[in-house]
Amino acid sequence: MRTVVRLYAVLVTAAMGILGCGPRRGGPAGEIPVVSADLYYEYVPKGTDVDWESAIPVSHFWLDIPGDGFLFGAPSTAQVDRWKALCEAVNPVISATRREVQGDHMNMNQFMTVRDFIELWYREDSYVADDSLTLWRLEQYDAYNSRNSYSCDSEFDRFAQLKDIIQSLCLYEAGTQWELNFHSCLECDFQEFYDRLLIKEAVLHADAELGKALLDEDATWKEYHAALDSAFRIIDGDPHGMNGSAWTMAICGIARDDAEMRAVSLKDFVFALTDSLDYGPAGNHRRNRIGEYEIQRYGRFTEGMVVSEYRRFMDLFGDPKHFDPEYSYPVSVLRKSLEDEMVAWSGWMAARKRVSSLLTRLCRDVYDNATNNVRREKLIMLKNRYQGYGLASGDILECILPYGCADSDIAGFSFEKRWSAL
């Protein structure tokens, strides 16, 4: 997803610089101020009597993380030195307003980390895709917090802590549309990064035959994910290019939901494969010092239900009440985009069936349950007609079916009927 949206984000970043609305960048290295730990991690509560528009010095402040403080193994000293230098090179900011640093963000630590990822991921001249660097930068962000000193005794612990770090980083205020677009990009890319770590861990703990099947499944997932992105841009897009300033939010929004669905397809299986002794014999739950991990079970959702909903969606393309010919792509183009996505979806489900055939007992039970849960979420996404992304109106949000709905709400749900009743 990152490579899809970064060109738009580059233009936004350039515009922010031209308009002078971003933090000041540094000149020679000697001008970069020394920032103390107290200032770097200082939190200023809203309502505090300070001059929010005053400029304060900002820079990176690095902590040395002990080897046992890393979630998935410690990087080498050479890697860390290279990554520190890279972050400082792409994000040489030296000052910003107190509002930007401690008002919109929790503190300078969060402000600088967010800017590092924006500069690393969304600028054409500094685009870096390195999951090891991403993991280290997230752990560096979290290093000052006490939870980083915890020892992780299971994959569940590690991934729960990683998710907590990501959610903490993304909890900041994005005021302008530009900032909202970047925030949506970050949420999407972090979820896809999390998914990549999940499949990596699954392959590492699998034998050769299962590992190959998992890699094949991951490849079909990526094909489906890309097909969804293409279909959404046509189904929800404007053929004249008048998509509005929130279009990036919409693209990243559905991609993030899809990536979260990918995590649903993997998490329970990865934890069963790697932490199997922590599960009860029925695979219903496990207890953990962080809390209780529940395996969510729903009613049965078949592949036929999903395919039927794809076809019902396609039948709407010729209805001018839902797809105005003046502002929509031709019906043939709309149908082709969703048919291509449906084929890719079916390919992914077939690959998951092959993986399931190689599993036994607990792992197979958990994996097949995850496939069922994924079908449920995809069915809801289709029934919502890919609506509710970007700056959606209140009327649309009232019409969509939430993922947390009861199973009984799904079968008879019709977005078209709700929309027509408004």
Backbone hydrogen bonds, N-H to C=O, Kabsch-Sander energy under -0.5 kcal/mol:
donor,donor_aa,acceptor,acceptor_aa,energy
4,V,1,M,-0.6
5,V,1,M,-1.7
6,R,2,R,-1.6
9,A,5,V,-2.0
10,V,6,R,-2.4
11,L,7,L,-1.5
12,V,8,Y,-1.8
13,T,9,A,-2.8
14,A,10,V,-2.5
15,A,11,L,-2.4
16,M,12,V,-2.4
17,G,13,T,-1.9
18,I,14,A,-2.4
19,L,15,A,-2.6
20,G,16,M,-0.6
20,G,17,G,-0.6
21,C,16,M,-1.9
22,G,16,M,-0.6
24,R,95,S,-1.3
26,G,92,P,-2.7
31,E,28,P,-2.1
32,I,29,A,-1.5
35,V,33,P,-0.6
40,Y,36,S,-2.5
41,Y,37,A,-2.1
42,E,39,L,-0.7
44,V,106,M,-0.5
48,T,45,P,-1.7
50,V,48,T,-1.8
52,W,50,V,-1.2
54,S,51,D,-1.4
56,I,96,A,-3.0
58,V,94,I,-2.1
65,I,63,L,-0.7
69,G,66,P,-2.4
70,F,67,G,-0.9
80,V,76,S,-2.3
81,D,77,T,-2.5
82,R,78,A,-2.2
83,W,79,Q,-2.7
84,K,80,V,-2.7
85,A,81,D,-2.1
86,L,82,R,-2.1
87,C,83,W,-2.5
88,E,84,K,-2.3
89,A,85,A,-1.8
90,V,86,L,-2.5
91,N,87,C,-1.7
94,I,24,R,-2.1
95,S,24,R,-1.1
96,A,56,I,-1.8
98,R,54,S,-2.2
99,R,52,W,-2.4
101,V,97,T,-2.1
102,Q,98,R,-3.2
103,G,98,R,-0.6
103,G,99,R,-1.4
104,D,99,R,-3.5
108,M,39,L,-0.5
109,N,40,Y,-1.8
111,F,107,N,-2.2
112,M,108,M,-3.0
113,T,109,N,-1.9
114,V,110,Q,-2.6
115,R,111,F,-2.0
116,D,112,M,-2.3
117,F,113,T,-2.1
118,I,114,V,-2.2
119,E,115,R,-2.6
120,L,116,D,-2.7
121,W,117,F,-2.3
122,Y,118,I,-2.2
123,R,119,E,-0.6
124,E,122,Y,-0.5
126,S,123,R,-1.8
128,V,120,L,-2.6
130,D,128,V,-0.6
134,T,130,D,-2.4
135,L,131,D,-2.5
136,W,132,S,-2.3
137,R,133,L,-2.9
138,L,134,T,-2.2
139,E,135,L,-2.2
140,Q,136,W,-2.5
141,Y,137,R,-2.1
142,D,138,L,-1.7
143,A,139,E,-0.8
143,A,140,Q,-0.5
145,N,142,D,-1.7
148,N,145,N,-1.5
149,S,146,S,-2.0
150,Y,147,R,-1.5
153,D,151,S,-0.6
158,R,154,S,-1.9
159,F,155,E,-2.7
160,A,156,F,-2.5
161,Q,157,D,-2.4
162,L,158,R,-2.4
163,K,159,F,-2.3
164,D,160,A,-1.8
165,I,161,Q,-2.1
166,I,162,L,-2.3
167,Q,163,K,-2.5
168,S,164,D,-2.1
169,L,165,I,-2.3
170,C,166,I,-2.1
171,L,168,S,-1.0
172,Y,170,C,-1.7
173,E,104,D,-2.9
174,A,172,Y,-0.5
175,G,173,E,-0.7
180,L,176,T,-2.3
181,N,177,Q,-2.4
182,F,178,W,-2.2
183,H,179,E,-2.5
184,S,180,L,-2.2
185,C,181,N,-2.3
186,L,182,F,-2.7
187,E,183,H,-2.4
188,C,184,S,-2.1
189,D,185,C,-2.9
190,F,186,L,-2.8
191,Q,187,E,-1.7
192,E,188,C,-2.2
193,F,189,D,-2.2
194,Y,190,F,-2.4
195,D,191,Q,-2.2
196,R,192,E,-2.0
197,L,193,F,-1.7
198,L,194,Y,-1.8
199,I,195,D,-2.3
200,K,196,R,-1.9
201,E,197,L,-2.3
202,A,198,L,-2.2
203,V,199,I,-2.3
204,L,200,K,-2.2
205,H,201,E,-1.4
206,A,203,V,-1.3
211,G,207,D,-3.1
212,K,208,A,-2.0
213,A,209,E,-1.9
214,L,210,L,-2.5
215,L,211,G,-2.1
216,D,212,K,-2.3
217,E,213,A,-2.3
218,D,214,L,-2.4
219,A,215,L,-1.9
220,T,216,D,-2.0
221,W,217,E,-2.1
222,K,218,D,-2.1
223,E,219,A,-1.7
224,Y,220,T,-2.2
225,H,221,W,-3.0
226,A,222,K,-2.3
227,A,223,E,-2.0
228,L,224,Y,-2.6
229,D,225,H,-1.8
230,S,226,A,-2.2
231,A,227,A,-2.6
232,F,228,L,-2.9
233,R,229,D,-1.9
234,I,230,S,-1.0
234,I,231,A,-0.5
235,I,231,A,-3.2
236,D,232,F,-2.6
241,G,238,D,-2.2
243,N,241,G,-1.5
247,W,244,G,-1.4
250,A,246,A,-1.8
251,I,247,W,-2.5
252,C,248,T,-2.6
253,G,249,M,-2.1
254,I,250,A,-2.1
255,A,251,I,-1.6
256,R,252,C,-2.5
257,D,253,G,-2.2
258,D,254,I,-2.2
259,A,255,A,-2.4
260,E,256,R,-2.5
261,M,257,D,-1.8
262,R,258,D,-1.6
263,A,259,A,-1.8
264,V,260,E,-1.8
265,S,261,M,-1.6
266,L,262,R,-0.6
266,L,263,A,-1.1
267,K,263,A,-3.1
270,V,266,L,-2.9
271,F,267,K,-2.5
272,A,268,D,-2.2
273,L,269,F,-2.7
274,T,270,V,-2.1
275,D,271,F,-2.7
278,D,275,D,-2.5
279,Y,276,S,-1.5
280,G,285,H,-1.6
283,G,280,G,-1.7
286,R,293,Y,-1.6
288,N,291,G,-1.9
291,G,288,N,-0.9
293,Y,286,R,-2.3
293,Y,291,G,-0.5
294,E,292,E,-0.7
295,I,284,N,-1.9
296,Q,294,E,-0.7
306,V,302,T,-1.2
307,V,303,E,-2.5
308,S,304,G,-2.3
309,E,305,M,-1.6
310,Y,306,V,-2.0
311,R,307,V,-2.0
312,R,308,S,-2.0
313,F,309,E,-2.2
314,M,310,Y,-2.1
315,D,311,R,-1.8
316,L,312,R,-0.6
316,L,313,F,-1.3
317,F,314,M,-1.4
318,G,315,D,-0.6
319,D,316,L,-2.2
322,H,319,D,-1.7
323,F,319,D,-2.5
327,Y,324,D,-1.4
328,S,324,D,-0.7
333,V,330,P,-0.6
334,L,330,P,-2.4
335,R,331,V,-2.8
336,K,332,S,-2.0
337,S,333,V,-2.1
338,L,334,L,-1.9
339,E,335,R,-2.8
340,D,336,K,-2.4
341,E,337,S,-1.6
342,M,338,L,-2.6
343,V,339,E,-2.4
344,A,340,D,-2.1
345,W,341,E,-2.9
346,S,342,M,-2.6
347,G,343,V,-2.0
348,W,344,A,-2.1
349,M,345,W,-2.4
350,A,346,S,-2.2
351,A,347,G,-1.9
352,R,348,W,-2.0
353,K,349,M,-1.8
354,R,350,A,-1.6
355,V,351,A,-1.9
356,S,352,R,-2.5
357,S,353,K,-1.6
358,L,354,R,-0.5
358,L,355,V,-1.6
359,L,356,S,-1.6
363,C,360,T,-0.9
364,R,360,T,-1.0
365,D,361,R,-2.5
366,V,362,L,-2.8
367,Y,363,C,-2.5
368,D,364,R,-2.7
369,N,365,D,-1.8
370,A,366,V,-2.0
371,T,367,Y,-2.0
372,N,368,D,-1.9
373,N,369,N,-2.2
374,V,370,A,-2.3
375,R,371,T,-2.2
376,R,372,N,-1.9
377,E,373,N,-2.1
378,K,374,V,-2.7
379,L,375,R,-2.4
380,I,376,R,-1.9
381,M,377,E,-2.4
382,L,378,K,-2.5
383,K,379,L,-2.5
384,N,380,I,-1.9
385,R,382,L,-1.9
386,Y,381,M,-1.6
387,Q,384,N,-1.4
392,A,390,G,-1.4
397,L,393,S,-2.1
398,E,394,G,-1.7
399,C,395,D,-0.9
399,C,396,I,-0.9
400,I,396,I,-1.2
405,C,402,P,-1.6
409,D,406,A,-1.7
410,I,407,D,-1.5
411,A,407,D,-0.7
413,F,410,I,-1.4
415,F,383,K,-0.7
418,R,414,S,-1.9
419,W,415,F,-2.7
420,S,416,E,-2.6
421,A,417,K,-1.4
422,L,418,R,-0.5
422,L,419,W,-1.1
